[in-house]
Amino acid sequence: MRYGFTTGSCAAAAAKAAVYMLLTGSEKKQIAIETPGGITYQAKIEEIRRQAGSVSCAVRKDGGDDPDVTTGALIAAEATIVELREDGLCQIRLCGGSGVGTVTKPGLDQPVGEAAINRVPRLMIEKEVMEVCRTADFSGVLLIEISVRGGEALAQKTMNPRLGIVGGISILGTSGVVEPMSTRALLDTIRVELRQKRAEGYEAVPVAPGNYGLAFMKNTYGFNLDLSVKCGNYIGETVTMAAEMGFCGVLLTGHIGKLVKVSGGIMNTHSREADCRMELLAAAVMRALPGDDKFALAEKILRCGVTQEALCYLKQAGALDAVMRELMDKIMFYLKKRAGNDMEIACLMYADGYGELARSDGAVRMLKELSFVTA
């Protein structure tokens, strides 16, 4: 798998090239930077523009074999001499230009009002620019403006609108390198959302694998599921992070297709990790129902391809409520085990055409509290 480079690496390379051309007068078509991950990035420089006292250029983002919406975007830097000095000191001022978002909510990497250029990219830009300044024996003040061509439109395809970053994308990266199929990037996004909820004063937090069931939650409870922290398949990791951050409660809401796996202690619900939905439903049938009829019903369940089909058989047998209660008991056993003793956890499970299938004790109370907070 081929790795790529972050928007932070692209910004640092573009800034270094712009400053080099500004201070030396020589054109630079390629430049190297050292990423925090220890990998050298040889960046191709595009769209060079020179003006009196400033130079701008751009680097095209390459996400490698783990591309995202920013792959192919031009990450640009404009370097401007603000002040010349004779004391041998060099100062860098960094700002965000067109297509770079602005932070409007607390709990993110940068404070409210700052450009969404994260700490590590800022350090990378400063390191690379200062290296050029020392080589060119420059003393004075440089303004570095980072911009992204089409960044405002790209941001609508990212998490930024949810996070309260407006006007463009974020300049991101910790290692400077994009790792193919990075689980860490997904978990980092979940962590950011949780941290933001905590910074906004939330004591409890709603969590959902996705927006599946959005209409049901709105129509039934008046709750906007989009306000939940999206955990994807990483239910267990999200619960652990919430506990570590000091939340006093978590409400997990989700479709049976995901949550049935939790009844078997499966905390990463991706199909490549585990897919025993029918086996777990059949086991719930065997535990929940009396008599010999449950054997034939369990066999039917095991032959189903999707949970929706299994629910149909359960309803026809008049066993839906009993089996769903049993399933929720098991789900809560494992969720409580993961959450520990210091954090309350509740769960609400639903399905298309059936609405609410089961809910744990405290789920509606917590939902109402969260609805009030987020209204």
Residue pairs with C-beta under 8 A, 6 or more apart in sequence:
1 64
1 65
1 66
1 180
1 181
2 64
2 65
2 180
3 39
3 64
3 65
3 66
3 177
3 178
3 179
3 180
4 61
4 62
4 63
4 64
4 65
4 66
4 67
4 71
4 177
4 178
5 35
5 41
5 43
5 61
5 62
5 64
5 173
5 176
5 177
5 178
6 121
6 172
6 173
6 175
6 176
6 177
6 178
7 61
7 70
7 73
7 75
7 121
7 148
7 169
7 170
7 171
7 172
7 173
8 117
8 118
8 120
8 121
8 124
8 171
8 172
8 173
8 176
9 33
9 35
9 41
9 43
9 121
9 124
9 173
9 176
9 177
10 43
10 59
10 60
10 61
10 75
11 59
11 75
11 77
11 117
11 121
11 124
11 125
11 146
11 171
12 33
12 121
12 124
12 125
12 127
12 128
12 176
13 31
13 33
13 41
13 43
13 45
13 59
13 128
14 43
14 45
14 57
14 58
14 59
14 75
14 76
14 77
14 146
15 77
15 79
15 125
15 128
15 129
15 144
15 146
16 31
16 33
16 125
16 128
16 129
16 131
16 132
17 28
17 31
17 43
17 45
17 57
17 59
17 77
18 55
18 56
18 57
18 77
18 78
18 79
18 144
19 55
19 79
19 129
19 132
19 133
19 142
19 144
20 26
20 28
20 31
20 132
20 136
21 27
21 28
21 48
21 50
21 55
21 57
22 54
22 55
22 79
22 80
22 81
23 132
23 133
23 136
23 138
24 136
27 48
28 45
28 48
28 57
29 44
29 45
30 42
30 43
30 44
30 45
31 42
31 43
31 45
32 40
32 41
32 42
32 43
33 40
33 41
33 43
33 124
33 128
33 176
34 40
34 41
35 41
35 124
35 175
35 176
35 177
36 120
36 124
36 174
36 175
36 176
37 175
37 176
37 177
39 176
39 177
41 176
43 59
44 59
44 60
45 57
45 58
45 59
46 57
46 58
46 59
46 60
46 74
47 56
47 57
47 58
47 74
47 76
48 55
48 56
48 57
49 55
49 56
49 57
53 80
53 81
54 78
54 79
54 80
54 81
55 78
55 79
56 76
56 77
56 78
56 79
57 76
57 77
58 74
58 75
58 76
58 77
58 149
59 74
59 75
59 76
60 72
60 73
60 74
60 75
61 70
61 71
61 72
61 73
61 74
61 75
62 71
62 72
63 70
63 71
63 178
64 178
64 180
65 180
65 181
66 178
66 179
66 180
66 181
66 182
69 154
69 157
69 158
70 148
70 154
70 158
70 169
73 148
73 149
73 150
73 151
73 154
73 169
74 148
74 149
75 146
75 148
75 171
76 97
76 146
76 147
76 148
76 149
77 125
77 144
77 145
77 146
77 147
78 97
78 144
78 145
78 147
79 129
79 142
79 143
79 144
80 142
80 143
80 145
81 140
81 141
81 142
82 93
82 140
82 141
82 142
82 143
83 140
83 141
84 139
84 140
85 139
85 140
85 141
86 139
87 139
88 139
89 139
90 130
90 133
90 134
90 138
90 139
90 140
90 141
90 142
91 140
91 141
91 142
92 125
92 126
92 129
92 130
92 141
92 142
92 144
93 141
93 142
93 143
93 144
94 115
94 117
94 122
94 125
94 126
94 144
94 145
94 146
95 115
95 143
95 144
95 145
95 146
96 102
96 115
96 116
96 117
96 145
96 146
96 147
96 168
96 171
97 145
97 146
97 147
98 147
98 148
98 151
98 152
98 168
99 147
99 148
99 149
99 150
99 151
99 152
99 154
99 167
99 168
99 169
100 115
100 116
100 117
100 146
100 147
100 148
100 151
100 167
100 168
100 169
100 170
100 171
101 115
101 116
101 151
101 155
101 160
101 165
101 166
101 167
101 168
101 169
101 170
102 113
102 114
102 115
102 116
102 165
102 166
102 167
102 168
103 110
103 111
103 112
103 113
103 114
103 115
103 116
103 164
103 165
104 112
104 113
104 164
104 165
104 166
105 112
105 163
105 164
105 196
105 199
105 200
106 112
106 196
106 199
106 200
107 192
107 195
107 196
107 197
107 198
107 199
107 200
108 116
108 163
108 164
108 165
108 192
108 195
108 196
109 116
109 118
109 119
109 192
110 116
110 117
110 118
110 119
115 146
115 171
116 160
116 165
116 168
116 169
116 170
116 171
117 125
117 146
117 170
117 171
118 170
118 171
118 172
118 173
120 173
120 174
120 176
121 171
121 172
121 173
124 173
124 176
125 144
125 146
129 142
129 144
132 138
133 139
133 142
146 171
148 154
148 168
148 169
148 171
151 167
151 168
151 169
152 167
152 168
154 168
154 169
155 161
155 165
155 167
155 168
155 169
158 169
158 170
159 189
159 192
159 193
160 166
160 168
160 169
160 170
162 193
162 226
163 192
163 193
163 196
164 196
179 185
186 232
186 234
187 234
187 237
187 241
190 229
190 230
190 231
190 232
190 234
190 237
190 238
190 241
191 241
193 229
193 230
194 205
194 229
194 238
194 241
194 242
194 245
194 247
195 245
197 205
197 229
198 205
198 245
198 246
198 247
202 247
202 373
203 247
203 248
203 249
204 247
204 248
204 249
204 250
204 251
204 344
204 366
204 369
204 370
205 229
205 242
205 247
205 249
205 250
205 251
205 370
206 223
206 225
206 227
206 228
206 229
206 250
206 251
206 253
206 367
206 370
207 228
207 229
207 231
207 235
207 238
207 239
207 242
207 250
207 251
207 252
207 253
208 225
208 228
208 229
208 230
208 231
208 252
208 253
208 254
209 230
209 231
209 232
209 233
209 235
209 254
209 255
209 258
209 269
210 230
210 232
210 254
211 225
211 226
211 230
212 254
212 255
213 225
213 253
213 254
213 255
213 350
213 352
214 224
214 225
214 226
216 350
216 352
216 355
216 356
217 223
217 224
217 225
217 253
217 350
218 224
218 225
220 355
220 356
221 364
221 367
221 371
222 371
223 367
223 370
223 371
224 374
225 253
227 370
227 374
228 253
229 238
231 237
231 238
233 258
233 268
233 269
233 270
233 273
234 267
234 268
235 252
235 258
235 262
235 267
235 268
235 269
236 267
236 268
236 338
237 267
237 268
238 250
239 250
239 252
239 267
239 335
239 338
239 339
239 345
240 338
242 250
242 339
242 343
243 339
243 340
243 342
243 343
247 343
248 343
248 344
249 343
249 344
249 345
249 346
249 366
250 339
250 343
250 344
250 345
250 346
251 345
251 346
251 347
251 348
251 363
251 366
251 367
251 370
252 259
252 335
252 345
252 346
252 347
252 348
253 347
253 348
253 349
253 350
253 367
254 347
254 348
254 349
254 350
255 349
255 350
255 351
255 352
256 307
256 311
256 327
256 349
256 350
256 351
256 357
257 277
257 306
257 307
257 308
257 351
258 269
259 331
259 347
259 349
260 277
260 280
260 281
260 307
260 327
261 269
261 274
261 275
261 276
261 277
261 280
262 269
262 331
262 334
262 335
263 280
263 284
263 327
263 330
263 331
263 334
264 274
264 276
264 279
264 280
264 330
264 334
265 334
265 337
266 273
266 274
266 276
267 334
267 338
268 274
277 307
277 310
278 301
278 302
278 303
278 304
278 310
279 302
280 327
280 330
281 301
281 304
281 307
281 310
281 323
281 327
282 298
282 299
282 301
282 302
284 323
284 326
284 327
284 330
285 294
285 297
285 298
285 301
285 314
285 319
285 323
286 294
286 295
286 298
287 326
288 319
288 322
288 323
288 325
288 326
289 297
289 319
289 322
289 323
293 317
294 319
297 313
297 314
297 317
297 319
300 313
301 310
301 313
301 314
304 310
304 313
307 351
308 351
308 352
308 353
311 320
311 351
311 354
311 357
314 320
314 323
314 324
315 354
320 354
320 357
324 349
324 357
324 358
325 358
327 349
327 357
327 358
328 347
328 349
328 358
328 359
328 360
331 347
331 349
331 360
332 345
332 347
332 360
335 345
335 347
336 345
338 345
339 345
344 362
344 366
346 359
346 360
346 361
346 362
346 363
346 366
347 359
347 360
347 363
348 356
348 358
348 359
348 360
348 363
348 364
348 367
349 356
349 357
349 358
349 359
350 356
350 357
351 357
